[in-house]
Amino acid sequence: MGLQHRKDDIAVLTKFKLSRSEGEECNGPETISTAGSEIPSSSEGLSSTETTLLIPEHQGIDKRHQSKDSIFFRDGVRRIDFVLSYVDDLNKEWEKKLERRKEFESNLQKAGLELETEDKKESEDGKIFFVKIHAPWEVLITYAEVLNIKVPIRENDIPSTVENPLDCVLFPLRLPEKVMHPEPDYFTAPFSKDKQELYLINDESTFFSPSMRNRIVNYILTRCPYGTEEGKKKFGIKRLLNNGTYTAAYPLHDCQYWKKASDPNCDSERYTLYMEWARFLRFYKEQPLDLIRKYYGEKIGIYFAWLGFYTEMLFLAAVVGLICFLYGLFTMDENMSSKEICDPSIGGEIIMCPLCDRDCEYWRLNTTCESSQYSHLFDNVATLFFAIFMGIWVTLFLEFWKRRQARLKYEWDLVDFEEEQQQLQLRPEYEAKCTQKKRNPVTQEMEPYLPLTSQAVRFCVSGATVLFWVSLIIASMIAVIVYRLAVYAAFASLMENTQTLQPISGLLTPQLATSVTASCLNFVIIMILNFFYERIAIWITDMEIPRTHMEYENRLTMKMFLFQFVNYYSSCFYVAFFKGKFVGYPGAYTYMFNRWRNEECDPAGCLIELTTQLTIVMAGKQIWGNIQEAIVPWICNWWGRRKARNNPENLYSRWEQDHDLQIFGALGLFYEYLEMVIQFGFITLFVASFPLAPLLALMNNILEIRVDSWKLTTQYRRPVAAKAHSIGVWQEILNGMAILSVVTNAFIVAFTSDMIPRLVYYYAYSENEDSPMSGYINNSLSVFQISDFPERNEPKENPENFVICRYRDYRYPPDHEKKYLHTMQFWHILAAKLAFIIIMEHVVFIVKFFVAWMIPDVPADVKAKIKREKYLTQKILHEYELEKLKERLCQGDKGATEKEFIATEGRMELSRAM
């Protein structure tokens, strides 16, 4: 399992002596050898290092009455580290499940764990058995060594960093010191059973935190065997949960979240987290990251650290975006384009060509007056500035997060965290499903493996499934486009012929009505496809049988992100880069499937439609996500506890209370990261079209932090603690999106907004020096002679006998020798757009890479602290070894020990010199 090569470094688990009277029933053999037991080998479950325990003598049980709202066994001494539950249903598989449980629990006891069962008669519903598990000291120290857990050896004497001069200003945002730093800062070293006197062990019952204890017990549970079925050795609590042998397996919360525990030995950290972190009224306070890490483990701690840092950085982007929006708002009345459109003598006299074939009528340009004014809110010179700013902001965010992450790695003892200890060990599912074995070239041990042919077949099936679902998204997007094309004519006809809609016809144009309804339809389709694909992605990832935990998470992440990327962003890409770009011109329109005429942009541009699409999808996703995360678990828990909530505390036990909560599964954090990364795409890939997107994201994230903390603290069972020293593969995804965002925003400014055509007109084609932008609207519209309409396109009616109509393009008029061909101005604008894209991309990329180069990934003070801690830790360990050698020197084996003593002193001198 990637750990057996460390056999020389890991002491064999101490064997216990059983003192039992004659005739006393025994739960297992007196001694357990690897060869004679059914404990699997290192590639199948618990290693021999981990399974050489004898069953400890059970302590006497104190039968005195006590409250069941407790985290201890009945004796009030042994802490409950894990709970298993099952229902003793008398179906056809009852005997098989009973046998599995008996074997599994027997093997847990052989591994040194202590069990205590609560009969179903004691449960609230009279149906559920609860098996409480306690890990004694000998088990904890053995697996602490196996899992390379770092423990304190001396209090940290490195002075804290210089106080921030803004501390007095930020004081209202601070939490009490006891909440922010629940434990002193220590120098730490990996635990070793042979050096127990080296560590600061004041109390064996509290030396390992509850999160460490449940992590160790979970490690045993996932590798403990329960027998042989169909010729294969079966093991692991996950399989037993899947086949219904057990209904749940979870560690306990330490108290009720709304009040402290009555037991003085309980820290009531859940209550502290709820009061100081999980309530929305504390939204302006900093997060107690050290306490989160202590209670939930580093993996959840690093998520909340990243989410909090992301939210802090969003504040700057939101302020700048709001300023850009206000600039557009205050300059709306000065916009010459909308003035000309709204002017009855200009826009009112310009007759536009019909927007659909046959059924649509000619219309006057000033009917789009309001929409052209609102488009200026987002399509102005500030758009260019904000697009460039966000390209640099993304780099600053990612670089400063690396620095923050490096500081957390030091503070949380993750600097020397070995990935193979946590992520690269073989998955139990891989070990169970791979029957063939081969020798590991590194460890020289036999390990299970998946044949290449089987891998190829599984990858082909997986790839085909992903491709099918991505194709399904594209097909649904095409269906939405067809909807837009099909209903546009209906909206145009409805708004022209319905008197009740006349008052709002200026604001709610056919283009906007089509865009809004299509965006809502697209959002519904996105949610439906997302619901089904999540389950498909997990199924095909399980089918691939990834070898390690890291492989599993990375494969699932890439599948889900690829799907979500196409699902959420495809409609925005269509509006930004395809809509209105392939329309043709009157008399020679282009058609989709030779039936539906391609959409045109509003005379004021397509940017306002992209803004509409982005707002509906982004806001809709955030609202729906918060409903799913907060309201649904609350309703489920309320329904599950509707009977028990009236029971007195001493009858409604702590394990039953937690059993009634929702499950925070292994993929719980995965969905949280996915949600935030998709949001990150919205505020970076298309931010040039909607400067308020960072502000919406900021408000959502302030709520998101409290919703996530509230549901984790109050609505979910306590997750098993897990280590992580970074956000993993999400960092690479964010880097990729940051680079892509520069390209997409450059194209949005160039091709979706009207900025480049306006600048070209301003500098090259304007004829009015006093008002350079006057005449732009007339210049941007080409002329078409109505008599040139083919029968397919010509409107049924022309009551005012118009002779010409205008359309949005740069083409020669009908009386020119190059009739309806593109003018030179069109090519000048196209060249300017391409030049702008190249210049903007190069400028932003140069600044990005320069900023990334200037900002080191690890702060200088953190580097110094890491070196200092390593030096002092080595010094402490060497001094300890030297003292041990001196003792041995006095006891015997003088010749060999003197050489060892000289070598150790030499090593200390070398360490000091370095």
VEXTIVEX-891429 format. One record per residue (C-alpha): x, y, z. Coordinates in steps of 0.5 Angstrom, whole numbers, m for minus. Example, Ala and Ser with C-alpha at 12.3 -4.5 7.8 and 13.67 -1.06 7.14 Angstrom:
BEGIN
R:25:m9:16 $
R:27:m2:14 $
% end
This chain:
BEGIN
R:0:0:0 $
R:6:5:m1 $
R:8:4:7 $
R:11:m3:7 $
R:18:0:5 $
R:18:4:12 $
R:18:m3:16 $
R:24:m1:19 $
R:21:5:21 $
R:15:3:24 $
R:15:m1:30 $
R:10:m7:31 $
R:4:m6:35 $
R:5:m8:42 $
R:2:m15:44 $
R:m3:m15:50 $
R:m4:m20:55 $
R:m10:m23:56 $
R:m12:m24:63 $
R:m18:m28:63 $
R:m21:m33:68 $
R:m23:m40:66 $
R:m29:m41:62 $
R:m29:m34:61 $
R:m32:m33:54 $
R:m26:m30:49 $
R:m28:m25:43 $
R:m21:m28:39 $
R:m15:m32:39 $
R:m10:m30:45 $
R:m5:m28:40 $
R:m5:m26:32 $
R:0:m28:27 $
R:0:m25:20 $
R:0:m32:17 $
R:m5:m36:21 $
R:m11:m30:21 $
R:m15:m28:16 $
R:m12:m21:16 $
R:m11:m19:9 $
R:m4:m18:7 $
R:m1:m11:5 $
R:m4:m10:m1 $
R:m11:m13:1 $
R:m12:m9:8 $
R:m9:m8:15 $
R:m2:m10:14 $
R:2:m14:19 $
R:5:m8:22 $
R:m2:m6:24 $
R:m5:m13:26 $
R:m1:m16:32 $
R:m5:m14:37 $
R:m9:m18:43 $
R:m15:m17:45 $
R:m15:m12:51 $
R:m18:m14:58 $
R:m25:m10:58 $
R:m25:m5:63 $
R:m31:m6:68 $
R:m37:m2:66 $
R:m40:3:71 $
R:m48:2:71 $
R:m50:8:74 $
R:m55:12:71 $
R:m52:18:66 $
R:m54:22:60 $
R:m54:19:54 $
R:m52:26:51 $
R:m45:24:52 $
R:m39:22:48 $
R:m36:17:52 $
R:m37:10:53 $
R:m42:8:59 $
R:m36:8:64 $
R:m35:15:63 $
R:m28:15:61 $
R:m27:12:54 $
R:m28:17:49 $
R:m33:14:43 $
R:m28:15:37 $
R:m33:12:32 $
R:m40:10:31 $
R:m43:4:27 $
R:m51:3:26 $
R:m55:m3:23 $
R:m62:m5:23 $
R:m63:m12:25 $
R:m68:m13:19 $
R:m71:m21:18 $
R:m70:m21:11 $
R:m67:m27:7 $
R:m60:m24:7 $
R:m61:m23:15 $
R:m56:m29:17 $
R:m51:m27:12 $
R:m51:m20:14 $
R:m50:m22:22 $
R:m44:m26:20 $
R:m41:m21:16 $
R:m42:m16:22 $
R:m40:m22:27 $
R:m33:m23:23 $
R:m32:m15:22 $
R:m33:m13:29 $
R:m29:m19:31 $
R:m23:m17:27 $
R:m24:m10:29 $
R:m22:m12:36 $
R:m17:m16:34 $
R:m14:m10:31 $
R:m14:m7:38 $
R:m21:m3:38 $
R:m26:m3:44 $
R:m33:m4:42 $
R:m39:m3:46 $
R:m46:m4:43 $
R:m53:m1:45 $
R:m59:m5:44 $
R:m64:m3:39 $
R:m69:m3:45 $
R:m65:3:47 $
R:m66:7:41 $
R:m71:12:40 $
R:m75:8:34 $
R:m73:1:37 $
R:m70:m1:31 $
R:m63:1:30 $
R:m57:m2:34 $
R:m51:3:35 $
R:m44:0:36 $
R:m39:5:39 $
R:m32:4:38 $
R:m26:7:42 $
R:m19:7:40 $
R:m14:6:46 $
R:m7:9:47 $
R:m3:3:44 $
R:m7:3:38 $
R:m7:11:37 $
R:1:11:38 $
R:2:5:33 $
R:m3:8:27 $
R:0:15:29 $
R:7:12:27 $
R:4:9:21 $
R:0:15:18 $
R:6:19:20 $
R:2:24:24 $
R:6:30:27 $
R:6:31:35 $
R:9:37:39 $
R:16:36:42 $
R:17:43:44 $
R:13:50:45 $
R:15:55:39 $
R:20:60:41 $
R:20:64:34 $
R:17:71:35 $
R:11:72:32 $
R:11:77:26 $
R:11:84:27 $
R:4:87:29 $
R:0:90:23 $
R:m1:97:24 $
R:m8:97:21 $
R:m10:92:27 $
R:m14:98:31 $
R:m18:99:25 $
R:m19:92:24 $
R:m21:90:31 $
R:m28:90:30 $
R:m27:84:25 $
R:m23:80:30 $
R:m25:74:34 $
R:m22:73:41 $
R:m15:70:41 $
R:m18:63:44 $
R:m22:62:38 $
R:m17:64:33 $
R:m12:60:36 $
R:m14:55:41 $
R:m8:51:42 $
R:m1:54:43 $
R:4:54:37 $
R:9:48:38 $
R:15:45:34 $
R:13:38:32 $
R:16:32:29 $
R:13:25:26 $
R:11:21:32 $
R:15:15:34 $
R:13:9:39 $
R:20:9:41 $
R:21:16:43 $
R:15:17:47 $
R:19:21:52 $
R:21:26:47 $
R:14:29:46 $
R:10:33:50 $
R:5:28:53 $
R:1:31:59 $
R:m5:27:58 $
R:m6:20:54 $
R:m13:21:53 $
R:m12:28:50 $
R:m6:28:47 $
R:m9:26:40 $
R:m14:31:38 $
R:m21:28:37 $
R:m20:29:29 $
R:m14:25:29 $
R:m17:20:33 $
R:m23:19:28 $
R:m18:19:22 $
R:m14:13:25 $
R:m20:9:27 $
R:m23:11:20 $
R:m16:8:17 $
R:m17:2:21 $
R:m25:1:19 $
R:m23:2:11 $
R:m18:m4:11 $
R:m21:m9:16 $
R:m23:m15:13 $
R:m30:m19:14 $
R:m29:m26:11 $
R:m29:m29:4 $
R:m34:m29:m1 $
R:m34:m32:m8 $
R:m27:m34:m7 $
R:m25:m27:m6 $
R:m23:m23:1 $
R:m28:m18:3 $
R:m26:m12:7 $
R:m27:m5:9 $
R:m33:m1:12 $
R:m35:2:5 $
R:m37:m5:2 $
R:m41:m6:8 $
R:m45:0:8 $
R:m46:m1:0 $
R:m49:m8:2 $
R:m53:m6:8 $
R:m49:m10:13 $
R:m49:m3:17 $
R:m53:3:15 $
R:m48:9:18 $
R:m41:10:20 $
R:m39:17:23 $
R:m35:20:28 $
R:m39:24:33 $
R:m40:32:34 $
R:m37:33:41 $
R:m44:37:43 $
R:m50:40:41 $
R:m49:46:37 $
R:m54:51:41 $
R:m51:49:48 $
R:m44:47:51 $
R:m43:40:54 $
R:m45:39:61 $
R:m39:34:61 $
R:m33:39:63 $
R:m28:34:60 $
R:m31:36:53 $
R:m28:42:49 $
R:m35:44:46 $
R:m32:46:40 $
R:m38:45:36 $
R:m42:50:40 $
R:m36:55:39 $
R:m36:54:32 $
R:m43:55:31 $
R:m43:62:36 $
R:m37:65:33 $
R:m37:62:26 $
R:m43:59:23 $
R:m48:64:25 $
R:m50:69:19 $
R:m50:75:24 $
R:m42:74:24 $
R:m41:75:17 $
R:m36:81:18 $
R:m32:77:22 $
R:m26:73:20 $
R:m26:66:20 $
R:m23:61:26 $
R:m19:57:21 $
R:m14:54:26 $
R:m21:52:30 $
R:m24:49:24 $
R:m17:45:22 $
R:m17:42:29 $
R:m25:40:29 $
R:m26:38:22 $
R:m18:37:19 $
R:m14:40:14 $
R:m18:38:8 $
R:m24:42:10 $
R:m20:48:13 $
R:m16:49:7 $
R:m23:50:3 $
R:m25:55:8 $
R:m18:59:8 $
R:m19:59:0 $
R:m26:61:0 $
R:m25:66:5 $
R:m19:69:1 $
R:m22:69:m5 $
R:m28:73:m2 $
R:m23:78:1 $
R:m20:79:m6 $
R:m27:80:m10 $
R:m28:86:m5 $
R:m23:90:m10 $
R:m26:87:m16 $
R:m33:89:m14 $
R:m31:96:m12 $
R:m27:97:m19 $
R:m33:94:m23 $
R:m38:98:m19 $
R:m34:104:m21 $
R:m34:102:m28 $
R:m42:101:m28 $
R:m43:108:m24 $
R:m39:111:m30 $
R:m43:108:m35 $
R:m49:110:m31 $
R:m47:118:m30 $
R:m45:118:m38 $
R:m51:115:m40 $
R:m54:122:m42 $
R:m48:124:m46 $
R:m48:118:m50 $
R:m48:120:m58 $
R:m50:114:m60 $
R:m56:113:m56 $
R:m58:120:m57 $
R:m58:119:m65 $
R:m62:113:m64 $
R:m67:116:m59 $
R:m68:123:m63 $
R:m74:123:m67 $
R:m71:127:m73 $
R:m65:122:m74 $
R:m67:115:m71 $
R:m75:116:m72 $
R:m73:117:m79 $
R:m69:111:m80 $
R:m73:105:m83 $
R:m70:98:m81 $
R:m71:92:m85 $
R:m75:87:m82 $
R:m72:82:m77 $
R:m76:76:m80 $
R:m78:73:m86 $
R:m85:75:m89 $
R:m89:76:m82 $
R:m85:82:m79 $
R:m86:89:m81 $
R:m81:95:m82 $
R:m79:99:m76 $
R:m76:105:m74 $
R:m70:105:m70 $
R:m72:110:m65 $
R:m76:104:m62 $
R:m70:101:m59 $
R:m68:108:m55 $
R:m69:105:m48 $
R:m65:99:m50 $
R:m59:103:m53 $
R:m59:107:m47 $
R:m58:101:m42 $
R:m53:98:m47 $
R:m49:104:m45 $
R:m48:102:m38 $
R:m44:96:m40 $
R:m41:98:m47 $
R:m37:104:m46 $
R:m29:106:m45 $
R:m29:103:m38 $
R:m31:96:m41 $
R:m24:96:m44 $
R:m20:98:m37 $
R:m24:93:m33 $
R:m22:87:m38 $
R:m15:89:m37 $
R:m16:90:m30 $
R:m19:83:m29 $
R:m13:80:m33 $
R:m8:83:m28 $
R:m13:82:m22 $
R:m13:74:m23 $
R:m6:74:m23 $
R:m5:77:m16 $
R:m11:73:m13 $
R:m7:66:m16 $
R:0:69:m13 $
R:m2:71:m7 $
R:m6:65:m5 $
R:0:61:m7 $
R:3:65:m1 $
R:m3:64:4 $
R:m3:57:2 $
R:5:57:4 $
R:4:60:10 $
R:m2:55:12 $
R:3:49:10 $
R:8:52:15 $
R:3:54:21 $
R:m1:47:20 $
R:5:42:20 $
R:4:41:12 $
R:11:43:10 $
R:14:36:10 $
R:7:32:8 $
R:8:26:4 $
R:2:26:m1 $
R:3:18:m1 $
R:1:18:6 $
R:m6:21:5 $
R:m7:21:m3 $
R:m2:16:m6 $
R:m4:10:m2 $
R:m8:4:m6 $
R:m16:5:m6 $
R:m19:m1:m2 $
R:m24:m1:m8 $
R:m18:m2:m13 $
R:m15:m7:m8 $
R:m21:m11:m8 $
R:m23:m11:m15 $
R:m16:m12:m18 $
R:m15:m20:m17 $
R:m9:m20:m21 $
R:m2:m18:m18 $
R:5:m16:m20 $
R:11:m14:m16 $
R:12:m7:m15 $
R:19:m5:m17 $
R:20:0:m11 $
R:18:m4:m5 $
R:19:m11:m9 $
R:12:m13:m6 $
R:6:m16:m10 $
R:1:m11:m11 $
R:m6:m12:m15 $
R:m6:m9:m22 $
R:m11:m8:m27 $
R:m9:m11:m34 $
R:m7:m6:m40 $
R:m13:m9:m44 $
R:m18:m8:m38 $
R:m16:m1:m37 $
R:m16:1:m45 $
R:m23:m2:m45 $
R:m26:2:m39 $
R:m22:8:m42 $
R:m26:8:m48 $
R:m33:7:m45 $
R:m31:12:m40 $
R:m29:17:m46 $
R:m35:15:m50 $
R:m40:17:m45 $
R:m37:23:m43 $
R:m37:25:m51 $
R:m44:23:m51 $
R:m46:28:m45 $
R:m42:33:m48 $
R:m45:32:m55 $
R:m52:32:m51 $
R:m50:39:m48 $
R:m49:42:m55 $
R:m55:39:m58 $
R:m59:42:m52 $
R:m56:49:m54 $
R:m57:48:m61 $
R:m65:47:m59 $
R:m65:53:m55 $
R:m62:57:m61 $
R:m67:54:m65 $
R:m72:56:m60 $
R:m70:63:m61 $
R:m70:63:m68 $
R:m77:60:m68 $
R:m80:65:m63 $
R:m77:71:m65 $
R:m82:72:m70 $
R:m88:71:m66 $
R:m85:76:m61 $
R:m84:81:m66 $
R:m91:80:m69 $
R:m94:80:m62 $
R:m91:86:m59 $
R:m93:90:m66 $
R:m100:87:m66 $
R:m102:87:m58 $
R:m104:94:m55 $
R:m103:92:m48 $
R:m96:91:m49 $
R:m95:98:m53 $
R:m93:102:m47 $
R:m87:97:m45 $
R:m85:96:m53 $
R:m79:101:m52 $
R:m76:97:m46 $
R:m78:90:m48 $
R:m76:89:m55 $
R:m77:83:m59 $
R:m69:81:m58 $
R:m69:82:m51 $
R:m76:78:m50 $
R:m73:73:m54 $
R:m66:73:m50 $
R:m69:73:m43 $
R:m74:67:m44 $
R:m68:63:m48 $
R:m64:64:m42 $
R:m69:62:m37 $
R:m70:56:m41 $
R:m63:55:m42 $
R:m62:55:m34 $
R:m67:50:m33 $
R:m64:45:m38 $
R:m57:46:m35 $
R:m60:44:m28 $
R:m63:38:m31 $
R:m57:36:m35 $
R:m53:37:m29 $
R:m57:33:m24 $
R:m56:27:m29 $
R:m49:28:m31 $
R:m47:28:m23 $
R:m49:21:m22 $
R:m46:19:m29 $
R:m39:22:m28 $
R:m39:18:m21 $
R:m41:12:m24 $
R:m36:12:m30 $
R:m30:14:m25 $
R:m32:8:m21 $
R:m32:4:m27 $
R:m25:6:m29 $
R:m22:3:m22 $
R:m17:9:m21 $
R:m11:6:m17 $
R:m10:12:m12 $
R:m15:17:m8 $
R:m11:22:m12 $
R:m12:19:m19 $
R:m20:18:m17 $
R:m21:25:m15 $
R:m17:28:m21 $
R:m21:24:m26 $
R:m27:26:m23 $
R:m26:33:m22 $
R:m24:33:m30 $
R:m30:30:m32 $
R:m34:34:m28 $
R:m31:41:m30 $
R:m31:39:m37 $
R:m38:38:m37 $
R:m40:44:m33 $
R:m36:48:m37 $
R:m39:46:m43 $
R:m46:46:m40 $
R:m46:53:m36 $
R:m41:57:m41 $
R:m44:54:m48 $
R:m50:59:m48 $
R:m45:65:m46 $
R:m40:63:m52 $
R:m46:63:m57 $
R:m48:70:m55 $
R:m41:73:m55 $
R:m38:70:m61 $
R:m43:67:m66 $
R:m50:71:m65 $
R:m50:76:m70 $
R:m44:75:m74 $
R:m46:70:m79 $
R:m53:74:m81 $
R:m52:75:m88 $
R:m56:81:m91 $
R:m63:83:m94 $
R:m64:79:m100 $
R:m58:74:m98 $
R:m59:72:m91 $
R:m56:65:m88 $
R:m61:60:m85 $
R:m60:55:m80 $
R:m62:48:m83 $
R:m64:52:m89 $
R:m70:54:m85 $
R:m69:59:m79 $
R:m66:65:m81 $
R:m60:67:m76 $
R:m61:72:m71 $
R:m59:79:m71 $
R:m56:83:m66 $
R:m60:89:m63 $
R:m57:96:m67 $
R:m54:98:m60 $
R:m50:91:m60 $
R:m50:84:m57 $
R:m47:86:m51 $
R:m53:87:m47 $
R:m56:81:m49 $
R:m49:77:m46 $
R:m50:81:m40 $
R:m57:79:m39 $
R:m55:71:m41 $
R:m50:72:m36 $
R:m54:75:m30 $
R:m60:70:m31 $
R:m55:64:m31 $
R:m50:66:m26 $
R:m55:69:m21 $
R:m60:63:m22 $
R:m54:58:m21 $
R:m52:62:m14 $
R:m60:62:m12 $
R:m61:55:m13 $
R:m54:53:m10 $
R:m56:56:m4 $
R:m63:53:m3 $
R:m60:46:m4 $
R:m54:47:1 $
R:m59:50:6 $
R:m66:49:6 $
R:m66:42:3 $
R:m62:39:9 $
R:m66:43:14 $
R:m72:40:11 $
R:m69:33:11 $
R:m67:34:18 $
R:m73:37:21 $
R:m77:31:18 $
R:m72:26:21 $
R:m72:29:28 $
R:m80:31:28 $
R:m81:25:33 $
R:m75:25:37 $
R:m74:33:38 $
R:m79:32:44 $
R:m75:27:48 $
R:m71:29:54 $
R:m64:29:53 $
R:m62:23:57 $
R:m66:19:52 $
R:m64:22:46 $
R:m57:20:45 $
R:m51:24:42 $
R:m50:18:37 $
R:m58:18:35 $
R:m58:26:34 $
R:m52:25:30 $
R:m55:19:26 $
R:m61:23:24 $
R:m56:29:21 $
R:m55:29:13 $
R:m48:25:11 $
R:m43:30:9 $
R:m40:25:4 $
R:m33:24:1 $
R:m35:28:m5 $
R:m38:34:m1 $
R:m32:39:m1 $
R:m31:37:m9 $
R:m38:40:m10 $
R:m36:46:m6 $
R:m30:47:m10 $
R:m34:46:m17 $
R:m39:51:m15 $
R:m34:56:m13 $
R:m30:55:m20 $
R:m36:55:m24 $
R:m37:62:m21 $
R:m30:64:m22 $
R:m31:63:m29 $
R:m37:67:m30 $
R:m33:73:m27 $
R:m27:72:m31 $
R:m29:69:m38 $
R:m34:74:m39 $
R:m33:80:m34 $
R:m32:85:m40 $
R:m40:85:m41 $
R:m42:85:m34 $
R:m38:89:m29 $
R:m42:88:m23 $
R:m41:80:m24 $
R:m35:81:m18 $
R:m40:85:m14 $
R:m46:79:m15 $
R:m40:74:m13 $
R:m38:78:m7 $
R:m45:78:m4 $
R:m46:71:m6 $
R:m39:69:m2 $
R:m41:72:4 $
R:m47:68:4 $
R:m44:62:2 $
R:m39:62:7 $
R:m44:62:13 $
R:m49:57:9 $
R:m43:52:9 $
R:m41:53:16 $
R:m48:53:18 $
R:m50:47:15 $
R:m43:43:16 $
R:m44:45:24 $
R:m51:44:25 $
R:m54:40:19 $
R:m49:35:17 $
R:m45:29:21 $
R:m38:30:23 $
R:m34:29:17 $
R:m28:24:18 $
R:m22:29:18 $
R:m17:28:12 $
R:m10:32:11 $
R:m9:36:5 $
R:m4:41:4 $
R:m7:45:m2 $
R:m13:46:m6 $
R:m10:40:m11 $
R:m12:40:m18 $
R:m17:46:m18 $
R:m11:50:m17 $
R:m9:48:m25 $
R:m16:49:m27 $
R:m16:56:m24 $
R:m9:58:m28 $
R:m12:55:m34 $
R:m18:59:m33 $
R:m14:65:m32 $
R:m11:65:m38 $
R:m17:63:m42 $
R:m20:69:m39 $
R:m15:74:m42 $
R:m17:71:m49 $
R:m25:71:m48 $
R:m25:78:m46 $
R:m21:81:m51 $
R:m25:78:m56 $
R:m31:81:m53 $
R:m29:88:m53 $
R:m27:87:m60 $
R:m33:83:m63 $
R:m38:83:m58 $
R:m38:91:m56 $
R:m38:97:m61 $
R:m32:100:m58 $
R:m28:98:m64 $
R:m32:101:m69 $
R:m34:107:m65 $
R:m26:108:m65 $
R:m25:107:m72 $
R:m30:112:m74 $
R:m28:117:m69 $
R:m21:117:m71 $
R:m22:116:m79 $
R:m29:117:m81 $
R:m32:123:m77 $
R:m33:129:m81 $
R:m35:133:m75 $
R:m30:136:m71 $
R:m34:139:m66 $
R:m38:133:m64 $
R:m34:127:m67 $
R:m39:122:m66 $
R:m45:125:m69 $
R:m47:121:m75 $
R:m44:114:m72 $
R:m51:111:m73 $
R:m52:113:m80 $
R:m45:111:m82 $
R:m46:104:m78 $
R:m52:102:m82 $
R:m52:100:m89 $
R:m58:101:m95 $
R:m62:96:m98 $
R:m67:97:m104 $
R:m74:94:m102 $
R:m75:92:m109 $
R:m69:87:m109 $
R:m72:83:m103 $
R:m73:76:m106 $
R:m80:73:m105 $
R:m78:69:m99 $
R:m76:75:m95 $
R:m80:80:m97 $
R:m86:83:m92 $
R:m93:81:m93 $
R:m95:88:m92 $
R:m91:95:m94 $
R:m97:100:m92 $
R:m92:106:m92 $
R:m89:104:m99 $
R:m82:105:m96 $
R:m77:104:m102 $
R:m71:103:m98 $
R:m69:100:m91 $
R:m63:100:m87 $
R:m59:94:m83 $
R:m53:93:m79 $
R:m47:92:m83 $
R:m42:96:m87 $
R:m44:94:m95 $
R:m44:99:m101 $
R:m51:102:m103 $
R:m55:99:m108 $
R:m53:104:m113 $
R:m46:103:m112 $
R:m42:98:m117 $
R:m40:94:m112 $
R:m47:93:m110 $
R:m48:90:m103 $
R:m41:88:m102 $
R:m37:90:m96 $
R:m34:97:m96 $
R:m27:99:m94 $
R:m29:101:m87 $
R:m31:94:m86 $
R:m24:91:m87 $
R:m21:97:m83 $
R:m25:95:m77 $
R:m24:88:m78 $
R:m16:90:m78 $
R:m17:94:m72 $
R:m21:89:m68 $
R:m15:84:m70 $
R:m10:89:m68 $
R:m13:90:m61 $
R:m14:83:m59 $
R:m6:82:m61 $
R:m4:88:m57 $
R:m9:87:m51 $
R:m7:80:m50 $
R:0:81:m51 $
R:0:87:m46 $
R:m4:83:m41 $
R:0:77:m41 $
R:7:81:m40 $
R:4:84:m34 $
R:1:78:m31 $
R:8:74:m32 $
R:12:80:m29 $
R:7:80:m23 $
R:8:73:m22 $
R:15:73:m23 $
R:16:79:m18 $
R:11:75:m13 $
R:15:69:m9 $
R:10:63:m8 $
R:13:63:m1 $
R:14:69:4 $
R:21:70:6 $
R:19:70:13 $
R:16:63:12 $
R:22:61:9 $
R:26:63:15 $
R:21:60:20 $
R:21:53:16 $
R:29:53:16 $
R:29:55:24 $
R:24:50:25 $
R:27:44:22 $
R:34:46:25 $
R:31:46:32 $
R:27:40:31 $
R:33:36:28 $
R:37:39:34 $
R:32:36:39 $
R:32:29:36 $
R:40:29:36 $
R:40:31:43 $
R:35:26:45 $
R:39:20:41 $
R:45:22:44 $
R:42:22:51 $
R:40:15:49 $
R:47:13:47 $
R:50:15:53 $
R:45:11:57 $
R:47:5:53 $
R:54:6:53 $
R:54:6:61 $
R:50:m1:60 $
R:54:m5:55 $
R:56:m7:48 $
R:62:m1:49 $
R:65:m2:42 $
R:59:m2:38 $
R:56:4:42 $
R:62:8:42 $
R:62:8:34 $
R:55:10:34 $
R:56:15:39 $
R:62:18:35 $
R:57:18:29 $
R:51:21:32 $
R:56:27:35 $
R:59:28:28 $
R:52:28:25 $
R:50:34:30 $
R:56:38:29 $
R:55:37:21 $
R:47:40:23 $
R:50:46:27 $
R:55:47:21 $
R:50:47:16 $
% end
